[in-house]
Structures are given as C-alpha cells and as structure tokens.
Amino acid sequence: MSEYRECPYDPLHKIAAKKFALHLVKCKRQHPDIKLVSCHFDTSHLVKEEKLREHMKTCPGRKHLLEYKNTVNSKPVNSKFQLPDPAENLVYNTDEPSHKEAAGGCTLQDDSECWDDFSYKAYDPLENCCIMSLGPFFRSPFTDLTASMVNFQQYHKCGELEMASIDCLEAYGTVRGAKKCADLLADFQECAFMAKQIARFRAMRMERHRQGWNGERKGDEYYAPPPRVDAY
C-alpha cells in the first residue's frame, strides 16, 4: 500500500500516486462543504486551515527544500569549470565586453541587432530597401497605376522610362491611360524584364540547332549572322 495515498476528502479512497492529483480535482467537486487549503511545499497536501502550520513543520516537502537550500553553492567550484556570469556580457556602452569566451563564443556585441550598444550605425530604411531590391533596379508590379512609385536608383537606364510611364498614367488616369500609355509601359517592361529579348535569343538558338542538324551550316558558318533589331 506504499504506492497508494489517502484522499483528504474521504479516508476510504486509496488512490495511486500518479492519479492522485486528478482524483483531488474530482473529489473536491463532490465535497463542496469540506474546506481545505494547500500546503506551501506540496500542493497535493490538503489540510484544514487551522492545522496548516503544524503540517508545514513536518511536511516532507520542507525537508527537500531545506536540503536543496543548504547544498546549493556549498561545495567549492573549480574556476576552470565555472560558467561565466551572463550579466558580464550585457552591453550598455561603447566599450569592449569585459568577458569573451576563449572558444570563440559570440557576445551581445557581435549581434547585428544589439539595441544596448549606441556605437552602431542608425537604421536607414531607404538604404535597406535598396539592398533588398529584387534586382539591379527596383521591380514591382503596378498595383495602383495612379500612385506615385519611388525609384531608388534614379539614374538607371530604365528609370526615365519608368517615370515617363507613371507621369502618363497620372495624366490620363487608369482607364484612358491603358491605351494612351501602352507604348511607354511596354518599353519600360521590355527594358526592365527583357521578355522580348529573351524570346529572341531562344528563337536564335533553336534556329541554329535546326540548321546544324539539317547540315545547312558547317564549320565556321555554323553560327547564323545576327538578325535585325526589329526582327521580333
């Protein structure tokens, strides 16, 4: 019977230790007239309020707590195996950290987002957007054709076409601008994404393969002459 515990609400209840906590919740609902309080050292110990002080003097949980309290830091720790104090790695100024691990560990000063060190350069959203752009220039679909779009690299070869198409759309609106500004939009898209140029290169390669398999070109004449600019 050592693995069974007696229910404080009904002494006739003998419950296994692993199911004792669940039983207390159920049995408490069945005995709302019995008022018991929990022990400070073990919440599974329920006693009457007037007997709580007497129980806490002899509670087994008190013994475990005192043993832990008396043994922590009671043995001398070798300095070679002693862990460093994490508070020493906190950075509140621009000086070097007072402690660095010999094994090459990282400190808070090595973090790219250390908010406690004021020596780092301030965050620049415009510069970050230029770095995070999806290509050599800023590319984005026209979600709102009348809205003003920002070109972070204004001197790029496609910047003038982009600004001209946006000015045209703002002048004529989204409805009329779909026809009036079609050429400007097509020029900007071709300059930015080179869709027609890529299709042109693919057609040239397929034509060379076809002529090579048919024996039309051999040796130095294998590569076809470049087509005209307006061939597409």
N, C-alpha and C positions, 0 to 999 in steps of 0.2 A: 504493500500500500504506500510505499515511499514515493512512487511517481504520481500519486493522486493527491489532490488538495481539497480541503473542505471549503464549501461555499459559505461566505459570511452571512448570507441571507437565509439559508436553510442548511443546518448542520447535516441533514440526511443526504445532501448532494455531495457525492465524491466525483470530482472531475479530474481528468488528465491534465497535466501541467501545460501541454501545448494548446489545449482548448479552453483553458481557464479564463482567459481574458474575454473570449467570445461569450462564454457562459455568464459572466458577470453582467454583460450588457443585457442579455435576455432576462436574467433573473431579477435585475433591478426594475424592469418594467412590470414584472409580476408582483413585486412587493413595493409599491409606491409609499406605503406607510412607514417603512423602515428607513431611517435617515442615517447614512454612514458617510464618512469622509475618507479621503485617500491619504495614504502615508506619503510624506515628502521624499522618502528614499525609494519607495517602490509603489507605483500606482495600483498594483494588483492587491495591495494590502488595504482592506476596507475595515475600519473600526468605528466605534461610536466617538463622537466629538470629545466627550469627557475622558475617554481613555487614550486619546491620541498621544499625549505627552509620555505617558507610561509605555506605550508601544514603541515610540521612536527611540527610547533609551535602549531597548533590547532588539530592535529591528535588525535582521541580517544584512539589509542593505546599508545600514550605518557602518557596519564593520568593513564592508568592501570599500566604501567611500573613504574611511579613515586610513585603510591600508594604501589606497592609491594616493591620498594626500601626503602621506609620510614617506612614500618611496619615490615620488617624482623629484628629480634633481637631487636626490640624496647621495647617489654614487658619483664620484668624480669622473668626468668625461674627458677622454684624451683629446687634446686640441687638434690633433691631426684628423680625427673623425668627427669633430664637432661641426655641425651645419652652420653656415653663415647666417647672420641676422638679416632677414629680408628688408628690415627698415633701413639698413645702410645703403641699399640700392635705390632708395627713393631720391628723385632729383627735384630739388626746389630752387636751384640756382644754376649758374653757367659754369661752375667748377666741374672738374672731373669727378666721377663717382669715387667714394672712399674705399670701396671694395670691388675687386674684379676677380672672378673665379680663374684659377690657374689653368683650368681645362679649356679655356676659351669660351666660357658661357656668356650669354647675352645679358645685358643690363637694360634698365629702362631708357638709358641714354642712347642705346642702339636702335630703339624703336623709332619708326618713321613718323609715328603719331603720338609723340610724347608731349602732353599738354602742360606738364610741370616745368619744362625747360624753355626759357624765353630766348635762347640763343638761336633757335631755328627760324628760318625764313617764314614769313607770314604766308598763309594760303592765298593763292591767286586763282580765282575761278576761271578767269579768261585764259590764263596760261594752261590750266588743267584741261580745258575744253579743246585747246589746240593740240595737246598731246594725245587726247583720247579720240581725236577725229578718226574716221574710218578710212582715211587715205591721205594722199599728198595734199588734198584740199578738202574743205568741208562738204560732205554729201548728206543730203536729207531729202526725203520726198516732199512734194508740195502738199502739206496737209491743209494749209489755208493760203490760197493763191494771192489773196489781197493783203496778207500780213507781211510786214517788213521782215526780211530774213537777213541775218548777220553773216558776213563772210569774214572769217577770222584771218584769212590770208588775202588781203585786198589786192595785192599786186600779182596774183597768179594769172596765168594766161586765160583761164575760164572766168575770172572774176568780172570782167567787163560784160561778157555775155549774160552772166547771171543777173547782174544789176540791171541790164537793159531789159531782160525779160520780166523782172519784177516791176520795174517802172511802167512797162507796157500794161501789165495786168492791173496795176493800181489805177492807171489812167482809164482803161476801158471796162474794168470790172471783170468778174469771173465768167459772166455769160458771153459778152461780146469779145472779151479777151481770149476766149478759147479759139476763136477764128482769127482775130486780128494779130495775136501774138504767137500763133502756131509756129511760124518760122523761127522766131527768136528762141522759143522753148526747145525746138528741135536742134538748133545749133548748140545751145547750152548742154543739152543731154548728150549730143554727139561728142562735144569737147570733154565732158566730164566722164562719161562711161564708155565712149568709143565703141558703141554697139555695131554701127555700120562698118567701122574699120576692122573689127574682129571678124565679122561675117565675110568681109572682103578677103582677109588673109586666109580664112578657112577655105573659101572658094578657090583661091590661087593654089593652095596646097593640094586640094583634091584634083584640080586640073593638071598639075604636074605629075601626080601619081597616075592619072589616067593616060597621059601622053607617054609616060615611061613604060607602063605595062603594054601599051599598043605599039611600042617601038618607034614612035614618032620623034623622040629625042634621044640621042645617044651622046656620050662623052661630054664635050664642052657645051653642047646645045641642050643638055638635059633641063636646065632651068629656063623657064619661059621669061621673056622680057617683061618688065613691069608694066601693068596696064595703065590706062589713062586715069587721071584723077577723078573724073566724073564717070568712070566705068560702072560704078554701082548705082 
